[in-house]
């Protein structure tokens, strides 16, 4: 079954539905990728900070050698970690990702966050682990990412976790405009302003945590957060259509023209999520789901904003 795709200016096609790999435990991911490719997934979303790109590379090498899929049939996205924003660090970081994934190029390379950390830092332990925006300007990191396109190491570049102001500023000064902005997006965080801007500028919006990321780690969990998969309105629509709540969430994302990257390591749920591509919601259900927006971020970026950090949540999401 062919699902919906986004066609870039150069004719490259990205399947809108991809497999997310954040939070997949070691040992679970390679089998999940084999299963997903067997089901028909042709888009993988990766990042070095997920700590599992070598396992992705092992699964891909195995699939390529056994004829499970050809490289050119697969869309592979990865990301530049925050500790590699200094221009001289961008290409080496991308080359390490390519070694881990056992690929000679990425289809899409994203700047993971508009936040810079000192070289060598994974997750920050204190304010001394950050570089201030002026010490690692986003435009300079972007220029180095553009060079990676020139060098043939990736076909497209984009950003992640950029708000409308930051996206506009980066696009305005860019030689190669961002192809994609990957952000948290689901009915509780519909991202309407950002989606309108992306549509106007020909930028594809990719929705992460489309199921509300129920397995997100404790450090980003807040007690008061509602469970998206249990939203009564979503459950009611799912019940009426005899599909699962996850399928309603994914069909909604696809029908708005966003790319969407649900994570699963379960064969049954991988299949269920893939089959959501066939579900069509009628306009009244689309409108009812859109009305659930409450600006709720499960991943609110507060881990970038400890006391003394040069970053604040207002800077991240508003400025
Ligand atoms: P699992 O990997 O065991 O299938 P998100 O993509 O929003 O981050 O959400 C991922 C979480 O949602 C994982 O815990 C995943 O569990 C779970 N999940 C994935 N697909 C489904 C589904 N169809 N129904 C319910 N939960 C799902």
Boltz pocket constraint, residues with backbone or C-beta under 6 A from the ligand:
constraints:
  - pocket:
      binder: B
      contacts: [[A, 20], [A, 22], [A, 208], [A, 209], [A, 210], [A, 211], [A, 212], [A, 213], [A, 214], [A, 215], [A, 229], [A, 244], [A, 246], [A, 247], [A, 261], [A, 262], [A, 263], [A, 264], [A, 265], [A, 266], [A, 269], [A, 270], [A, 272], [A, 273]]
      max_distance: 6.0
